[in-house]
């Protein structure tokens, strides 16, 4: 699709200013994209390490629960958890990473996870529950990190599209229009020179 442009010096000045602005914007967006990529890689690395820790702790916790289930009856385990004594509250806020709002999760805990008599239950049940209790904050942190990574990934994709649009569409189009105006102005200059020369010849001939 051809863009209509008025081949005048005023339009040329306007397009040059626009081109300069687009080039500056292109450089800023590239810096933003690179900065976001660094933050994204750092977050992803942290998420991977955290997930590995959680997987190890979860495997150990389930191992204790399996041992506990072999020592206790199902009804006894269910009765042990029928009156929870710990309250959990999740507070959320936001942080800003290079213009991107990412979540911050803060887990508040009140009370004790052990809501049963330690004397009447298997020691493995105690260890398993203790492991899950310690792992809970890491799970909340992992959710925060992965949500942040998702938000950054979306912003990186949007920034990439903007960079590519400027680099391959808008800036080349402006350059083409500037080149077109230069050609038209040059053509007019040549035509004016020819007319001026012809006019002089006519005036000289009449004398």
Protein Blocks (a to p, Z undefined) as FASTA:
>chain_A
ZZdddddfklmmmmmmmmmmmmmmmmmmmmmmmmmmmmmmmmmmmmmmmmmmmmmmmmmm
mmmmmmmmmmpcfklmmmmmmmccbdcddddddddeehiacdddddddedjfblcdfklp
cfklmmmmmmmmmmmmmmmmmmmmmmmmmmmmmmmmmmmmmmmmmmmmmmmmmmmmmmmm
mmmmmmmmmmmmmmmmmmmmmmmmmZZ
